[in-house]
Amino acid sequence: MIGFYYHILHAVDKGTQVIEDSLYMKKWAVNGGTYTIVPTPHHINDQYINKKGIIQRVEK
């Protein structure tokens, strides 16, 4: 299963507040049969403005 629309990225818009929650979400998804997660941060929608540095950090 491929999971879309996950707010799993720590400290990015609606993402988790602590990294441990991101890891918990990942484990929960894998245990449920998900083998690919496509994180979907919001981008410049007048509510969340994710700066380039944050996105580059996530890419690492």
The first five atom37 places (N, CA, C, CB, O) and aatype in JSON, in Angstrom:
{
  "aatype": [12, 9, 7, 13, 18, 18, 8, 9, 10, 8, 0, 19, 3, 11, 7, 16, 5, 19, 9, 6, 3, 15, 10, 18, 12, 11, 11, 17, 0, 19, 2, 7, 7, 16, 18, 16, 9, 19, 14, 16, 14, 8, 8, 9, 2, 3, 5, 18, 9, 2, 11, 11, 7, 9, 9, 5, 1, 19, 6, 11],
  "atom_mask": [
    [1, 1, 1, 1, 1],
    [1, 1, 1, 1, 1],
    [1, 1, 1, 0, 1],
    [1, 1, 1, 1, 1],
    [1, 1, 1, 1, 1],
    [1, 1, 1, 1, 1],
    [1, 1, 1, 1, 1],
    [1, 1, 1, 1, 1],
    [1, 1, 1, 1, 1],
    [1, 1, 1, 1, 1],
    [1, 1, 1, 1, 1],
    [1, 1, 1, 1, 1],
    [1, 1, 1, 1, 1],
    [1, 1, 1, 1, 1],
    [1, 1, 1, 0, 1],
    [1, 1, 1, 1, 1],
    [1, 1, 1, 1, 1],
    [1, 1, 1, 1, 1],
    [1, 1, 1, 1, 1],
    [1, 1, 1, 1, 1],
    [1, 1, 1, 1, 1],
    [1, 1, 1, 1, 1],
    [1, 1, 1, 1, 1],
    [1, 1, 1, 1, 1],
    [1, 1, 1, 1, 1],
    [1, 1, 1, 1, 1],
    [1, 1, 1, 1, 1],
    [1, 1, 1, 1, 1],
    [1, 1, 1, 1, 1],
    [1, 1, 1, 1, 1],
    [1, 1, 1, 1, 1],
    [1, 1, 1, 0, 1],
    [1, 1, 1, 0, 1],
    [1, 1, 1, 1, 1],
    [1, 1, 1, 1, 1],
    [1, 1, 1, 1, 1],
    [1, 1, 1, 1, 1],
    [1, 1, 1, 1, 1],
    [1, 1, 1, 1, 1],
    [1, 1, 1, 1, 1],
    [1, 1, 1, 1, 1],
    [1, 1, 1, 1, 1],
    [1, 1, 1, 1, 1],
    [1, 1, 1, 1, 1],
    [1, 1, 1, 1, 1],
    [1, 1, 1, 1, 1],
    [1, 1, 1, 1, 1],
    [1, 1, 1, 1, 1],
    [1, 1, 1, 1, 1],
    [1, 1, 1, 1, 1],
    [1, 1, 1, 1, 1],
    [1, 1, 1, 1, 1],
    [1, 1, 1, 0, 1],
    [1, 1, 1, 1, 1],
    [1, 1, 1, 1, 1],
    [1, 1, 1, 1, 1],
    [1, 1, 1, 1, 1],
    [1, 1, 1, 1, 1],
    [1, 1, 1, 1, 1],
    [1, 1, 1, 1, 1]
  ],
  "atom_positions": [
    [[0.84, -1.17, 0.0], [0.0, 0.0, 0.0], [0.89, 1.24, 0.0], [-0.96, -0.01, 1.22], [1.94, 1.26, 0.64]],
    [[0.47, 2.24, -0.7], [1.16, 3.53, -0.74], [0.3, 4.53, 0.01], [1.44, 4.01, -2.21], [-0.89, 4.66, -0.27]],
    [[0.9, 5.24, 0.95], [0.16, 6.22, 1.75], [0.42, 7.63, 1.26], [0.0, 0.0, 0.0], [1.56, 8.1, 1.26]],
    [[-0.64, 8.31, 0.85], [-0.57, 9.72, 0.45], [-1.21, 10.58, 1.53], [-1.25, 9.95, -0.92], [-1.98, 10.09, 2.36]],
    [[-0.91, 11.82, 1.51], [-1.47, 12.82, 2.41], [-1.14, 12.54, 3.86], [-2.97, 12.88, 2.23], [-2.0, 12.61, 4.74]],
    [[0.1, 12.22, 4.1], [0.59, 12.03, 5.46], [1.24, 13.32, 5.94], [1.6, 10.85, 5.53], [2.09, 13.88, 5.25]],
    [[0.84, 13.78, 7.09], [1.51, 14.93, 7.71], [2.54, 14.38, 8.69], [0.49, 15.89, 8.44], [2.44, 14.59, 9.9]],
    [[3.5, 13.69, 8.16], [4.48, 12.96, 8.95], [5.78, 13.75, 9.15], [4.77, 11.63, 8.31], [6.6, 13.38, 9.98]],
    [[5.96, 14.8, 8.4], [7.21, 15.56, 8.46], [7.26, 16.42, 9.72], [7.38, 16.43, 7.21], [6.41, 17.29, 9.92]],
    [[8.23, 16.17, 10.54], [8.42, 16.88, 11.8], [8.65, 18.37, 11.56], [9.59, 16.28, 12.59], [9.52, 18.75, 10.79]],
    [[7.86, 19.2, 12.24], [8.02, 20.66, 12.25], [7.76, 21.32, 10.9], [9.41, 21.01, 12.7], [8.24, 22.43, 10.66]],
    [[7.01, 20.68, 10.03], [6.62, 21.28, 8.76], [5.1, 21.36, 8.72], [7.17, 20.46, 7.54], [4.43, 20.33, 8.78]],
    [[4.56, 22.53, 8.63], [3.15, 22.89, 8.66], [2.35, 22.03, 9.63], [2.56, 22.76, 7.27], [2.54, 22.19, 10.84]],
    [[1.47, 21.15, 9.19], [0.63, 20.35, 10.1], [1.34, 19.09, 10.61], [-0.65, 19.96, 9.4], [0.71, 18.23, 11.22]],
    [[2.62, 19.0, 10.35], [3.37, 17.81, 10.76], [3.51, 17.7, 12.27], [0.0, 0.0, 0.0], [3.01, 18.55, 13.02]],
    [[4.18, 16.66, 12.69], [4.33, 16.38, 14.11], [5.16, 17.44, 14.81], [4.95, 15.01, 14.31], [6.01, 18.09, 14.21]],
    [[4.9, 17.6, 16.09], [5.64, 18.57, 16.88], [6.97, 18.01, 17.37], [4.8, 19.03, 18.07], [7.93, 18.75, 17.59]],
    [[7.03, 16.7, 17.54], [8.27, 16.06, 17.98], [8.59, 14.9, 17.05], [8.14, 15.56, 19.46], [7.69, 14.25, 16.52]],
    [[9.87, 14.65, 16.84], [10.31, 13.62, 15.9], [9.82, 12.23, 16.3], [11.83, 13.62, 15.81], [9.57, 11.39, 15.44]],
    [[9.67, 12.0, 17.6], [9.19, 10.69, 18.06], [7.8, 10.38, 17.52], [9.17, 10.65, 19.59], [7.49, 9.22, 17.23]],
    [[6.96, 11.41, 17.37], [5.63, 11.2, 16.8], [5.72, 10.81, 15.32], [4.77, 12.46, 16.96], [4.93, 9.99, 14.85]],
    [[6.66, 11.4, 14.6], [6.87, 11.02, 13.19], [7.27, 9.56, 13.09], [7.93, 11.92, 12.54], [6.78, 8.84, 12.22]],
    [[8.17, 9.14, 13.97], [8.62, 7.75, 13.95], [7.48, 6.8, 14.31], [9.79, 7.55, 14.93], [7.36, 5.72, 13.74]],
    [[6.64, 7.21, 15.27], [5.48, 6.4, 15.65], [4.53, 6.26, 14.45], [4.74, 7.03, 16.85], [4.04, 5.16, 14.18]],
    [[4.27, 7.36, 13.75], [3.39, 7.33, 12.59], [3.95, 6.4, 11.5], [3.19, 8.75, 12.01], [3.2, 5.66, 10.86]],
    [[5.25, 6.45, 11.32], [5.88, 5.58, 10.32], [5.7, 4.12, 10.69], [7.38, 5.91, 10.19], [5.34, 3.29, 9.85]],
    [[5.96, 3.8, 11.95], [5.81, 2.41, 12.4], [4.36, 1.96, 12.28], [6.29, 2.26, 13.85], [4.1, 0.83, 11.86]],
    [[3.43, 2.81, 12.64], [2.0, 2.51, 12.55], [1.61, 2.2, 11.1], [1.15, 3.69, 13.1], [0.88, 1.24, 10.84]],
    [[2.11, 3.01, 10.18], [1.78, 2.82, 8.77], [2.38, 1.5, 8.25], [2.31, 4.0, 7.93], [1.7, 0.73, 7.57]],
    [[3.64, 1.24, 8.58], [4.3, 0.02, 8.12], [3.6, -1.21, 8.69], [5.79, 0.02, 8.53], [3.37, -2.19, 7.98]],
    [[3.25, -1.16, 9.97], [2.54, -2.29, 10.58], [1.18, -2.52, 9.94], [2.37, -2.05, 12.07], [0.65, -3.63, 9.99]],
    [[0.61, -1.48, 9.35], [-0.68, -1.61, 8.67], [-0.56, -1.99, 7.2], [0.0, 0.0, 0.0], [-1.57, -2.09, 6.5]],
    [[0.67, -2.22, 6.73], [0.86, -2.67, 5.35], [1.34, -1.61, 4.38], [0.0, 0.0, 0.0], [1.47, -1.89, 3.18]],
    [[1.61, -0.42, 4.85], [2.11, 0.63, 3.97], [3.6, 0.41, 3.73], [1.86, 2.05, 4.57], [4.36, 0.21, 4.67]],
    [[4.01, 0.45, 2.47], [5.43, 0.27, 2.15], [6.04, 1.53, 1.55], [5.61, -0.89, 1.2], [7.26, 1.61, 1.42]],
    [[5.22, 2.49, 1.18], [5.71, 3.77, 0.68], [4.85, 4.88, 1.27], [5.69, 3.81, -0.88], [3.63, 4.81, 1.25]],
    [[5.5, 5.9, 1.79], [4.79, 7.06, 2.32], [5.19, 8.28, 1.49], [5.09, 7.29, 3.84], [6.37, 8.54, 1.29]],
    [[4.2, 9.0, 1.02], [4.43, 10.23, 0.27], [3.99, 11.39, 1.17], [3.66, 10.23, -1.11], [2.8, 11.69, 1.25]],
    [[4.94, 12.05, 1.84], [4.57, 13.16, 2.7], [4.07, 14.32, 1.86], [5.75, 13.59, 3.59], [4.58, 14.58, 0.77]],
    [[3.09, 15.02, 2.37], [2.46, 16.07, 1.57], [2.33, 17.37, 2.37], [1.09, 15.61, 1.08], [1.23, 17.7, 2.82]],
    [[3.42, 18.1, 2.54], [3.3, 19.39, 3.23], [2.53, 20.38, 2.37], [4.69, 19.96, 3.58], [2.55, 20.32, 1.14]],
    [[1.85, 21.28, 3.03], [1.17, 22.36, 2.3], [2.23, 23.33, 1.81], [0.11, 23.09, 3.21], [3.3, 23.45, 2.41]],
    [[1.96, 24.03, 0.73], [2.95, 24.95, 0.2], [2.27, 26.23, -0.28], [3.75, 24.31, -0.95], [1.48, 26.21, -1.22]],
    [[2.6, 27.31, 0.37], [2.15, 28.66, 0.03], [0.65, 28.69, -0.32], [2.96, 29.2, -1.15], [0.26, 28.89, -1.47]],
    [[-0.15, 28.49, 0.7], [-1.6, 28.57, 0.5], [-2.19, 29.65, 1.4], [-2.27, 27.22, 0.77], [-3.36, 29.57, 1.78]],
    [[-1.4, 30.63, 1.73], [-1.76, 31.75, 2.6], [-1.93, 31.36, 4.06], [-3.02, 32.38, 2.11], [-2.21, 32.21, 4.9]],
    [[-1.78, 30.08, 4.37], [-1.83, 29.65, 5.75], [-0.47, 29.08, 6.17], [-2.94, 28.6, 5.96], [0.0, 29.35, 7.28]],
    [[0.14, 28.3, 5.31], [1.44, 27.71, 5.58], [2.41, 28.16, 4.5], [1.37, 26.16, 5.65], [2.15, 27.98, 3.3]],
    [[3.5, 28.73, 4.91], [4.54, 29.11, 3.97], [5.8, 28.37, 4.39], [4.76, 30.68, 3.91], [6.48, 28.78, 5.33]],
    [[6.09, 27.28, 3.71], [7.26, 26.47, 4.02], [8.47, 27.05, 3.29], [7.03, 24.99, 3.62], [8.54, 27.04, 2.07]],
    [[9.39, 27.53, 4.07], [10.56, 28.16, 3.48], [11.48, 27.12, 2.84], [11.32, 28.95, 4.54], [11.49, 25.95, 3.23]],
    [[12.24, 27.57, 1.87], [13.12, 26.69, 1.11], [14.05, 25.88, 2.02], [13.95, 27.5, 0.11], [14.28, 24.7, 1.76]],
    [[14.57, 26.47, 3.07], [15.48, 25.78, 3.96], [14.85, 24.59, 4.66], [0.0, 0.0, 0.0], [15.51, 23.57, 4.88]],
    [[13.58, 24.7, 5.0], [12.86, 23.6, 5.65], [12.72, 22.45, 4.67], [11.47, 24.07, 6.15], [12.99, 21.3, 5.02]],
    [[12.31, 22.74, 3.46], [12.12, 21.69, 2.47], [13.46, 21.03, 2.16], [11.49, 22.26, 1.18], [13.51, 19.81, 2.01]],
    [[14.54, 21.79, 2.05], [15.85, 21.2, 1.8], [16.27, 20.29, 2.95], [16.9, 22.3, 1.58], [16.88, 19.25, 2.72]],
    [[15.95, 20.69, 4.19], [16.28, 19.87, 5.35], [15.53, 18.55, 5.3], [15.94, 20.62, 6.66], [16.1, 17.5, 5.63]],
    [[14.29, 18.58, 4.88], [13.47, 17.37, 4.78], [14.04, 16.44, 3.73], [12.01, 17.72, 4.46], [14.01, 15.22, 3.9]],
    [[14.56, 16.99, 2.64], [15.12, 16.17, 1.56], [16.29, 15.34, 2.05], [15.56, 17.05, 0.41], [16.54, 14.26, 1.51]],
    [[17.01, 15.81, 3.05], [18.16, 15.07, 3.58], [17.66, 13.88, 4.35], [19.05, 15.96, 4.47], [18.46, 13.11, 4.89]]
  ]
}
